[in-house]
Amino acid sequence: MQDSIKIALVQADLLWDAVDKNLQKFDVLLASAETDTDLIVLPEMFATAFTVNPNPKKISIGSIPLKWLKNKAKKLQKIIVGSILFEENNKFYNRLFWMFPNGDYRYYDKRHLFQMGNEHQTITPGEKRIIISYKNTKFLLQICYDLRFPVASRNTYNATTNTYNYDVIIYVANWPEVRKNAYLPLLQARAIENQAYVLWVNRVGIDNHGLQHSGDTQVLSPTGKVLTKAPDYTEKLIHHCIDTKQLKEVRENFKVGLDWDDFTMH
């Protein structure tokens, strides 16, 4: 591992199904990213807000935000991570892209769809667990509702090689304030139980259903401590350096991984 990776988390008020205006907003917000930032993370469905009723007459839904991600990552020479409502082969996905500055990318399709919000009626669930290695640090990609399902983020430890499945969980979200009593303790639990950093990037503002979002965008340590947090209800880009040396120390000093359960996820 490197000793540190500098990240920027972008908390924003998303306009409903207004791609051009949202992308213009992020043009402004990303301009404040510090030059030595390695990785920028945007909220869930950053270009449209959490709309799950795509217009079937639209061609290649998600193509404009994807092109913007490529251009912005190249211009800034940084990795950008963000989820897009994306169409592929006549199916729709809530797809989280990890965009490299050279235009290459990997992606994770949201596995757990929010049935109470009718996401399952139009969106196809993902089936693959995606972990990306960057600067010898491994990132697990997750989206919003995935947070409620601990098996999806369960870490593993190999005592023979002294290696962990991943080091950092990224959660991008459109999670309303009315249920913050759920996501705040769950974030802490995910960090502690997996001995991993947790990055949480949530939107602010009132959505098209009248739901308020406080944001609570933050970085949690592998012991569950909040290290950096954006101000509530405020559009803000915040920075934090993930200390991978500290992560190794936490794991060596309390090697709970030795007693983790073996499991297979279907």
Stockholm file with secondary structure:
# STOCKHOLM 1.0

chainA/1-266         MQDSIKIALVQADLLWDAVDKNLQKFDVLLASAETDTDLIVLPEMFATAFTVNPNPKKISIGSIPLKWLKNKAKKLQKIIVGSILFEENNKFYNRLFWMFPNGDYRYYDKRHLFQMGNEHQTITPGEKRIIISYKNTKFLLQICYDLRFPVASRNTYNATTNTYNYDVIIYVANWPEVRKNAYLPLLQARAIENQAYVLWVNRVGIDNHGLQHSGDTQVLSPTGKVLTKAPDYTEKLIHHCIDTKQLKEVRENFKVGLDWDDFTMH
#=GR chainA/1-266 SS CCSEEEEEEEECBCCTTCHHHHHHHHHHHHTTSCTTCCEEECCTTTTTCSCCCCCTTSSSTTHHHHHHHHHHHHHHTSEEEEEEEEEETTEEEEEEEEECTTSCEEEEECSSCCGGGTHHHHBCCCCCCCEEEETTEEEEEEEGGGGGCGGGGCCCEETTTTEESCSEEEEEECCCGGGHHHHHHHHHHHHHHHTCEEEEEECBEECTTSCEECCCCEEECTTSCEEEECCTTCCEEEEEEEEHHHHHHHHHHSCGGGGCCCCCCC
#=GC SS_cons         CCSEEEEEEEECBCCTTCHHHHHHHHHHHHTTSCTTCCEEECCTTTTTCSCCCCCTTSSSTTHHHHHHHHHHHHHHTSEEEEEEEEEETTEEEEEEEEECTTSCEEEEECSSCCGGGTHHHHBCCCCCCCEEEETTEEEEEEEGGGGGCGGGGCCCEETTTTEESCSEEEEEECCCGGGHHHHHHHHHHHHHHHTCEEEEEECBEECTTSCEECCCCEEECTTSCEEEECCTTCCEEEEEEEEHHHHHHHHHHSCGGGGCCCCCCC
//
